[in-house]
Amino acid sequence: MVITPGTLAYLDVLRRDIDAGKLTNETAAADLAKPSISRGLRAVAGAMGLKGPRSLPPFFAAATGTRDGLPVTVLSRLAETTGMNALIDDMAEATGIPLALGLAQLLNGTGGRPGVHPPETVIEPERFFLDLSRHLPHTPDDHHPSNCVITDVTPTR
């Protein structure tokens, strides 16, 4: 995920205050939920020197590997549909829904095998993205997960 310079600066202010003993983890969490004015002003000053994400989408994945024996780079991002920002702004939903969908595959035996494995080796991607498309805001439920996820595969040299 990509965060704004202001969010990064505020998190850095909290980190510095924790390191200085001015905040505990618990009080920092409370301050994150309801930002204080003084820390907010310190963050604004710190954010001025930070670069923003420019044209990067707010949520994306990038991977490199091989396809048919040739090196490739794969980039995926959520499509910009109505209501998508609301999902991205809700971290519980943005992380909880994909987790639940992957877990559902493991529980019903669609994906998985005994042992510890990275998600991409035990989750059926077509089913995952189809199920995900049903939970994304204002995406058509027409069995085309590509409506909610845009993926580009580029040969790497």
Secondary structure, 3 states (H helix, E strand, C coil): CCCCHHHHHHHHHHHHHHHCCCCCHHHHHHHHHCCCHHHHHHHHHHHCCCCCCCCCCCCEEEEEEEECCEEEEEEEEECCCCCHHHHHHCHHHHHHHHHHHHHHHHHHCCCCCCCCCCHHHHCCHHHHHHHHHHHCCCCCCCCCHHHCEEEEEEECC
